[in-house]
Amino acid sequence: MKAKETNATWKRVRKLFNDIHLWMGIGAGLILFVVCLTGTIYTFSSEIQEMLEPERYEVSVQPDAQLLSAEAIAQQVEQALPEGKVTSLRIPADETRSYEVSVKKEGERRGTTYLVDPYTAEIKGTTKGAGSEFFMTVFRLHRWLLLDTEIGRPIVGVATLIFVFIILTGLVIWFPQRLKSWKQGLRIKFSGSWKRTNHDLHNALGFYSSFLLLIMALTGLQWSFEWYRTGLYNVLGVERNRPAEEFDIKPKDTESTLLVADFLRVADEQLPYEGDYRISVSDEPQKPVAITKYQTGFFAPSAGDALKLNPYTGEVLSLEVFSEKPWNEQIARSIKALHMGTFYGAFSKIIYFIACLIATSLPITGTIIWINKLSKKAKRKANLRETQMV
């Protein structure tokens, strides 16, 4: 008797969650389809842009060619762009790659990043090349549906909140009535009717991708709602705008700043692995040299290790190794990477791409399931009327 009551209660719970899942999906399905589709397209935007114009990112190394010093590159770039000031350089571990030199003009907030041949200091272009306008449109469509940000951002945010509930209710619906039947929810049968195959695609693929989609949704909400961003960092126990650490740097009259090569040598001693460097360039004599080192490779994490050096002595003023930070600080620093799938390099991006592709298909397969159910109900009603007439 108790088993029957439990079974009946579970059926009512499943029906409630099924109704919530259905109507939320119908209400936000179109927006979620656009957001997921644009997210899928944007996943490999940088790789696609580089593939379209490889000559800007790669350099041909002539025999006996020597890399120019970072100082020489910065000087020649500033000569070519007299209105700008070099603020940072990204120095890749691969010597056949272009350097990324950030230049900012007076009054600019972000500046422009130029791709520069490290052997000749030739400016090969900016990071905004072929395809950049297309991917910027995709980005705007993803973030605020090409609407005004004050309108589009909350619309996408509300749809994302609904998506969280759709995922959670979907997991409840996926859970079988009988525990022995749990394996059925993991299989996709292609041998039966197309309706059954469509149902399995929605059910199984939705389950497989649910964890990653939940991460994408929960991290993406911070760009839609200020209250969510504040709450997220409060939950993690991390300050959002931590004040920059002050250092007492007092150069002597006889001291001059060291070369970038000297700073990189110190960084290699502190962080003994092969990787790309990003080094700041500043004219302020009391500012430390900031260096971030990033690992390279298929599984390379996106987060870098940072150190600050005395520009006159090379003394290490601070060293922050990402893997040694508390878990809450690691998560806080990885919000963007967790949303975009870059936290473990190309490996995680491929997985995210597949998950986004599945997410794009879910509104379609879900709508087909709903239409099939409506059609089934209509047929039942028609048969019932025929029976009553007879």
DRENPAZA-874451 format. One record per residue (C-alpha): z, x, y. Coordinates in steps of 0.1 Angstrom, whole numbers, plus 2048, in hexadecimal, padded with zeros to 3 digits. Example, Ala and Ser with C-alpha at 12.3 -4.5 7.8 and 13.67 -1.06 7.14 Angstrom:
residues 2
<rec <84E,87B,7D3>>;
<rec <847,889,7F5>>;
***
This chain:
residues 390
<rec <800,800,800>>;
<rec <809,81C,818>>;
<rec <7E9,82E,810>>;
<rec <7D5,80F,819>>;
<rec <7E8,80B,83A>>;
<rec <7E3,830,842>>;
<rec <7BE,82C,83A>>;
<rec <7BB,80E,850>>;
<rec <7CD,81F,86D>>;
<rec <7B6,83E,86A>>;
<rec <798,827,86B>>;
<rec <7A4,817,88C>>;
<rec <7AB,83A,89A>>;
<rec <788,846,890>>;
<rec <778,827,89F>>;
<rec <78B,82C,8C0>>;
<rec <781,850,8C3>>;
<rec <75D,848,8B8>>;
<rec <75B,82E,8D4>>;
<rec <768,847,8EE>>;
<rec <751,862,8E0>>;
<rec <733,84A,8E2>>;
<rec <737,83C,904>>;
<rec <741,85D,914>>;
<rec <722,86C,905>>;
<rec <70C,850,912>>;
<rec <71C,853,934>>;
<rec <718,878,938>>;
<rec <6FD,880,91F>>;
<rec <6E1,887,937>>;
<rec <6F5,89D,94E>>;
<rec <703,8B0,930>>;
<rec <6E0,8B5,922>>;
<rec <6D5,8C4,943>>;
<rec <6F4,8DB,946>>;
<rec <6F1,8E6,921>>;
<rec <6CC,8EC,923>>;
<rec <6CE,901,943>>;
<rec <6EB,914,934>>;
<rec <6D6,91C,916>>;
<rec <6B9,928,92B>>;
<rec <6D0,93D,942>>;
<rec <6E2,94F,925>>;
<rec <6C8,96B,923>>;
<rec <6BB,969,947>>;
<rec <6C2,98E,94E>>;
<rec <6B1,999,92E>>;
<rec <692,983,935>>;
<rec <68F,990,959>>;
<rec <691,9B4,94C>>;
<rec <677,9AC,931>>;
<rec <65F,99E,94C>>;
<rec <661,9BE,961>>;
<rec <66D,9DB,94B>>;
<rec <65E,9F5,962>>;
<rec <679,9ED,97C>>;
<rec <696,9F3,964>>;
<rec <688,A10,950>>;
<rec <67D,A32,95D>>;
<rec <665,A4B,94D>>;
<rec <676,A6C,949>>;
<rec <65F,A8A,94F>>;
<rec <665,AAB,93C>>;
<rec <67F,AC1,94D>>;
<rec <688,AA4,965>>;
<rec <6AB,AA6,973>>;
<rec <6C1,A89,97E>>;
<rec <6C8,A88,9A3>>;
<rec <6EC,A88,9AE>>;
<rec <6FB,A66,9B7>>;
<rec <700,A73,9DB>>;
<rec <6DB,A7C,9DD>>;
<rec <6D0,A5A,9D0>>;
<rec <6E7,A48,9E8>>;
<rec <6DB,A5D,A06>>;
<rec <6B6,A57,9FE>>;
<rec <6BB,A32,9F9>>;
<rec <6CD,A30,A1B>>;
<rec <6B0,A43,A2B>>;
<rec <697,A2A,A1C>>;
<rec <6AD,A0D,A27>>;
<rec <6BC,A19,A49>>;
<rec <6CC,9F8,A51>>;
<rec <6E0,9F8,A31>>;
<rec <6FE,A0A,A22>>;
<rec <702,A13,9FD>>;
<rec <722,A03,9F0>>;
<rec <721,A0A,9CB>>;
<rec <70C,A19,9AF>>;
<rec <709,A0F,98B>>;
<rec <701,A2D,976>>;
<rec <6F5,A25,953>>;
<rec <6FD,A3A,934>>;
<rec <6D8,A38,92B>>;
<rec <6C5,A52,940>>;
<rec <6A4,A3E,93D>>;
<rec <6B3,A21,950>>;
<rec <6B1,A1B,976>>;
<rec <6D1,A1E,98B>>;
<rec <6DD,9FF,99C>>;
<rec <6E5,A07,9C0>>;
<rec <6F7,9EC,9D5>>;
<rec <6EE,9EC,9FA>>;
<rec <6FE,9D7,A14>>;
<rec <6F3,9D1,A38>>;
<rec <70B,9CB,A54>>;
<rec <717,9A7,A53>>;
<rec <70B,9A1,A2F>>;
<rec <724,993,A16>>;
<rec <715,9A0,9F5>>;
<rec <6F8,9B6,9FD>>;
<rec <6DA,9BE,9E7>>;
<rec <6D9,9D2,9C6>>;
<rec <6BB,9EA,9C3>>;
<rec <6AD,9FA,9A4>>;
<rec <6A8,A1F,9AA>>;
<rec <698,A3B,996>>;
<rec <6B4,A54,990>>;
<rec <69B,A71,98E>>;
<rec <687,A6A,9AE>>;
<rec <69D,A51,9C2>>;
<rec <67F,A3A,9C3>>;
<rec <689,A16,9CA>>;
<rec <679,A02,9AE>>;
<rec <683,9E0,9BB>>;
<rec <6A2,9CA,9BB>>;
<rec <6B3,9B7,99F>>;
<rec <6A3,998,9AD>>;
<rec <681,99B,99D>>;
<rec <668,986,989>>;
<rec <67A,967,97C>>;
<rec <698,96A,993>>;
<rec <68E,94B,9A7>>;
<rec <689,937,987>>;
<rec <6AB,941,979>>;
<rec <6BC,93A,99A>>;
<rec <6AE,917,999>>;
<rec <6BB,914,975>>;
<rec <6DD,921,981>>;
<rec <6DF,907,99D>>;
<rec <6D4,8EB,985>>;
<rec <6F0,8F7,96D>>;
<rec <70B,8F9,988>>;
<rec <703,8DB,99F>>;
<rec <6E3,8CA,993>>;
<rec <6CF,8D7,9B1>>;
<rec <6E4,8C0,9C7>>;
<rec <6FA,8C9,9E4>>;
<rec <717,8DE,9D6>>;
<rec <731,8C5,9E3>>;
<rec <720,8AA,9CF>>;
<rec <711,8BB,9B1>>;
<rec <72F,8D1,9A9>>;
<rec <748,8B4,9A3>>;
<rec <72D,8A0,98F>>;
<rec <728,8BD,977>>;
<rec <74E,8C2,976>>;
<rec <755,89E,96C>>;
<rec <739,8A0,952>>;
<rec <749,8C0,945>>;
<rec <76B,8AF,943>>;
<rec <75B,892,92F>>;
<rec <74B,8AD,919>>;
<rec <76D,8BA,910>>;
<rec <778,897,905>>;
<rec <757,892,8F2>>;
<rec <75D,8B3,8DF>>;
<rec <781,8AA,8D6>>;
<rec <779,886,8CC>>;
<rec <75B,894,8B8>>;
<rec <773,8AA,8A4>>;
<rec <789,88C,89C>>;
<rec <76A,878,891>>;
<rec <75E,895,87C>>;
<rec <77E,897,869>>;
<rec <777,883,849>>;
<rec <78B,865,83C>>;
<rec <790,877,81B>>;
<rec <79B,89B,81D>>;
<rec <787,8A3,7FE>>;
<rec <767,89A,811>>;
<rec <76B,8B4,82C>>;
<rec <74F,8C9,81F>>;
<rec <736,8AD,826>>;
<rec <73B,8B1,84B>>;
<rec <72F,8D5,849>>;
<rec <70E,8CF,838>>;
<rec <6EC,8C4,845>>;
<rec <6D7,8B1,82B>>;
<rec <6B2,8B4,832>>;
<rec <6A7,8A3,812>>;
<rec <6B2,880,81B>>;
<rec <6A6,868,836>>;
<rec <6A0,876,85A>>;
<rec <6BC,860,866>>;
<rec <6D5,871,84F>>;
<rec <6C7,893,858>>;
<rec <6CB,88B,87D>>;
<rec <6EF,87F,877>>;
<rec <6F7,89F,864>>;
<rec <6E8,8B5,880>>;
<rec <6FE,8A4,89A>>;
<rec <71D,8A4,884>>;
<rec <71C,8C7,874>>;
<rec <70C,8DA,891>>;
<rec <724,8C9,8A9>>;
<rec <742,8D5,894>>;
<rec <735,8F9,891>>;
<rec <72F,8FD,8B6>>;
<rec <74E,8E9,8C2>>;
<rec <765,906,8C7>>;
<rec <74D,91A,8DC>>;
<rec <742,8FB,8F0>>;
<rec <767,8F4,8F7>>;
<rec <76B,917,905>>;
<rec <74C,913,91A>>;
<rec <758,8F2,928>>;
<rec <77C,8FC,92F>>;
<rec <771,91C,941>>;
<rec <754,90C,954>>;
<rec <76B,8F2,964>>;
<rec <77A,90D,97B>>;
<rec <75A,90E,98F>>;
<rec <75B,8E8,995>>;
<rec <77F,8E1,99E>>;
<rec <797,8F6,9B3>>;
<rec <7B5,8E5,9A4>>;
<rec <7A9,8EE,981>>;
<rec <7A4,913,98B>>;
<rec <7C6,915,99A>>;
<rec <7D6,904,97C>>;
<rec <7C3,91A,963>>;
<rec <7D0,93A,974>>;
<rec <7F3,92B,976>>;
<rec <7F3,923,951>>;
<rec <7E8,947,94A>>;
<rec <803,954,961>>;
<rec <7EA,96A,975>>;
<rec <7E6,96D,99A>>;
<rec <7C3,963,9A6>>;
<rec <7C2,978,9C5>>;
<rec <7D8,996,9BE>>;
<rec <7DA,9AD,9DC>>;
<rec <7C9,9CE,9D8>>;
<rec <7E0,9EB,9D0>>;
<rec <7E6,A02,9ED>>;
<rec <7E4,A28,9E9>>;
<rec <7F2,A42,A00>>;
<rec <7D3,A59,A03>>;
<rec <7D7,A73,A1F>>;
<rec <7BB,A8D,A1E>>;
<rec <7C1,AAF,A2D>>;
<rec <7AA,ABC,A48>>;
<rec <79B,AD6,A2F>>;
<rec <795,ABC,A13>>;
<rec <774,AAB,A0D>>;
<rec <76B,A90,9F4>>;
<rec <761,A9B,9D1>>;
<rec <73F,A94,9C3>>;
<rec <738,A75,9AE>>;
<rec <732,A8C,990>>;
<rec <756,A98,994>>;
<rec <763,A75,994>>;
<rec <74F,A6C,975>>;
<rec <75C,A8A,963>>;
<rec <780,A7E,96A>>;
<rec <776,A5B,95E>>;
<rec <768,A69,93E>>;
<rec <789,A7B,937>>;
<rec <79D,A5C,93C>>;
<rec <784,A45,92B>>;
<rec <773,A5A,90F>>;
<rec <757,A44,904>>;
<rec <732,A40,90E>>;
<rec <72C,A25,927>>;
<rec <71D,A1A,948>>;
<rec <72F,A21,969>>;
<rec <733,A0E,989>>;
<rec <740,A23,9A5>>;
<rec <749,A17,9C8>>;
<rec <73E,A2A,9E7>>;
<rec <753,A28,A07>>;
<rec <754,A3A,A28>>;
<rec <779,A32,A2D>>;
<rec <78D,A53,A27>>;
<rec <7AC,A42,A1B>>;
<rec <79B,A2C,A01>>;
<rec <79C,A36,9DC>>;
<rec <77C,A3A,9C7>>;
<rec <77A,A1C,9B0>>;
<rec <768,A21,98F>>;
<rec <762,A08,974>>;
<rec <755,A12,952>>;
<rec <743,9FA,93A>>;
<rec <73D,9FF,915>>;
<rec <719,9FC,909>>;
<rec <70A,9EF,8E9>>;
<rec <704,9CE,8D6>>;
<rec <729,9C5,8D3>>;
<rec <733,9D5,8F5>>;
<rec <74E,9C0,907>>;
<rec <745,9B5,92A>>;
<rec <766,9BF,939>>;
<rec <768,9E2,947>>;
<rec <784,9FC,94A>>;
<rec <78D,A04,96E>>;
<rec <79C,A23,97E>>;
<rec <7A2,A2D,9A2>>;
<rec <7A1,A52,9AC>>;
<rec <7AB,A66,9CA>>;
<rec <78A,A6E,9DB>>;
<rec <795,A91,9E5>>;
<rec <7A8,A9E,9C6>>;
<rec <79B,A87,9AA>>;
<rec <7BF,A7E,9A1>>;
<rec <7C1,A5E,98D>>;
<rec <7D3,A44,9A3>>;
<rec <7D0,A27,98B>>;
<rec <7C1,A20,969>>;
<rec <7BC,9FD,95A>>;
<rec <7AF,9FC,936>>;
<rec <7A5,9D8,92F>>;
<rec <7AF,9D8,90A>>;
<rec <7D3,9E3,914>>;
<rec <7D8,9C6,92C>>;
<rec <7ED,9A7,922>>;
<rec <7D9,98C,911>>;
<rec <7DD,974,92E>>;
<rec <7CE,98D,946>>;
<rec <7B2,995,92E>>;
<rec <7A9,970,92D>>;
<rec <7AB,96C,953>>;
<rec <794,989,958>>;
<rec <77C,97B,93D>>;
<rec <778,957,94A>>;
<rec <754,95D,955>>;
<rec <74B,971,935>>;
<rec <75B,956,91F>>;
<rec <746,93C,931>>;
<rec <725,94F,92F>>;
<rec <72A,95F,90D>>;
<rec <729,984,919>>;
<rec <74C,98E,90D>>;
<rec <73D,9A1,8EF>>;
<rec <71B,9AB,8FC>>;
<rec <6FB,99F,8EC>>;
<rec <70D,994,8CC>>;
<rec <722,979,8DE>>;
<rec <704,96F,8F4>>;
<rec <6EF,967,8D5>>;
<rec <70B,952,8C7>>;
<rec <70F,940,8E8>>;
<rec <6EA,93A,8EB>>;
<rec <6EA,929,8C9>>;
<rec <709,914,8D2>>;
<rec <6F8,90A,8F3>>;
<rec <6D8,901,8E1>>;
<rec <6ED,8EB,8C9>>;
<rec <6FF,8DB,8E7>>;
<rec <6DD,8D3,8F6>>;
<rec <6D3,8C0,8D7>>;
<rec <6F3,8AC,8D3>>;
<rec <6EC,892,8EE>>;
<rec <6CA,88D,8DD>>;
<rec <6D6,88A,8B9>>;
<rec <6F4,875,8C5>>;
<rec <6DD,85D,8D8>>;
<rec <6C7,859,8B9>>;
<rec <6E6,851,8A4>>;
<rec <6F0,836,8BD>>;
<rec <6CD,827,8BE>>;
<rec <6CC,827,897>>;
<rec <6EE,814,897>>;
<rec <6E2,7FB,8B0>>;
<rec <6C2,7F6,89B>>;
<rec <6D7,7F2,87C>>;
<rec <6EE,7D8,88D>>;
<rec <6CF,7C5,89A>>;
<rec <6C1,7C3,876>>;
<rec <6E2,7B7,868>>;
<rec <6E4,79B,882>>;
<rec <6C0,791,87B>>;
<rec <6C7,790,856>>;
<rec <6E6,77C,85C>>;
<rec <6D3,762,870>>;
<rec <6B8,75F,855>>;
<rec <6D3,75A,83B>>;
<rec <6E4,73F,850>>;
<rec <6C3,72D,856>>;
<rec <6BC,72D,830>>;
***
